[in-house]
């Protein structure tokens, strides 16, 4: 704020322009909000709150302010809206369109590693075009959750010099929209994939070679998720490995990846992380890499809580104290002395 | 040595009794010495030095003195004997019997995770009965490499109050000699299994529950190997997770598990580790647990080198400096600050 711009003039201006939103959110996410019907060996929920943007935003809101750009139908329950806004997640860019909300149904097998999709009703999602309002365009952290890469690109086009951009995807787009995916991949800083997607997209069996092939396209960081085996972060500053948190009774893996992304970007936004322009050896020692390692631990911690309950149940109850305790648990799990 | 036992009398006594071996080895291993024919997508070797005891002893000899209790046939090449004795591995308890040495042939598929056994010719192994000489019975560290659990029990019967005993096994014994395996499992301190074996033996899908079920039988420590995903160590002092070292070009996984065991027990023998009798919380803070964590890192480091070459090629050339460098590499891979 400069001396010739008094606070009493500036605030109302922004207020009127942003329809109630006084400040830019720290994080903007574009993705889905849906109603999930999920069956696992441990129970079943019907039309529960789901979607990549919901999981991501609930996770990230533990750390930072988040705004969602998405769409719902007329049937979207007020109670679910309340679950999100109670965490101060900005929903003013979530369009409510005539018709039904996106619905997905799936069943997990006994080991929770394999799932069968029972139905996917896109409904109002077919009409989704991401439109970021002015404050969202200025958000320093941008997450392009798993949707059609053409829509991810449209959202990214509207962002104004974000500090860090991150993208998630899935095999559907790798198989059917490869070129569009490659176009948007080239433009982001961090790519989140699982090991199968990394192999399928690059044709490299080794996840290390696959991560390098993706980084060669432009992204500075590639995070390869390996399910129960944890995650690998590959950057110019070297690899970082984190195991999966040892859960004896995971109940519902739905949304684990989006919760992971929320913990990661939420933490980075809370510490104002920016990736410096430097080469490998210098980057390895740069404080930003220490932040990125911590962010991956937060990502895993938040995801580990998310899968202990159905739908977003665990995320809406999660406290910073619980996160800190499990963060220390991760340290006990992994550290050793020389 | 006591005052009434002059050194000039004692040494020749021991010498004559031990046929050239003046001192107890730090480690005694009973297992196989074999001739392996191995084909991977990266090459092929024929009748190369193999067997669980060979890999283990070469790995452990980087740290401590090792004696092998095993058997070979008349065809066992002098050159292979020389590879072992050059590392001061004691072979005086390796019987040379009429007939052929144990031979195994296998082919690995493109991802190196799946292998097909082409032949298993037990040959002189069918006549193997482990007989530990006096000095070996006094060895403080005992490794029962993967053989028939009845033979493992016979070897263990001969050990006199060892400080630490460790056992490896395989699915064959889980399926066909389950009771004998359980009997010997109950008597050792450390059990080494891979995730599939842990699941098969216990019937628990979760490796954490499986490790607990094995510890409930008696072993203080269970190490679950997860191939490229690393290893989990479960003890009363908590879990310790270590990722697999990121190898872009592994060539031959044969002997990885035995090299892993050799690095683990070799390191513990070199620091004189003993497991204290105490409960979980106190054990977690005890220096012995820090040694055990370091030992698992050494295990992974040595195994990571072993798989970069065919047969025992990498192990016979490996130096402590290379091990230390990769140990530091593991620290960079896994550590984070609070």
Interface residues (C-beta under 8 A of the other chain):
Chain A: X110 X111 X205 X206 X208 X209 X226 X229 X230 X232 X238 X239 X240 X241 X242 X243 X246 X248 X284 X290 X293 X294 X296 X297 X327 X328 X331 X332 X333 X334 X335 X336 X337 X338
Chain B: X110 X111 X205 X206 X208 X209 X226 X229 X230 X232 X238 X239 X240 X241 X242 X243 X246 X248 X284 X290 X293 X294 X296 X297 X327 X328 X331 X332 X333 X334 X335 X336 X337 X338
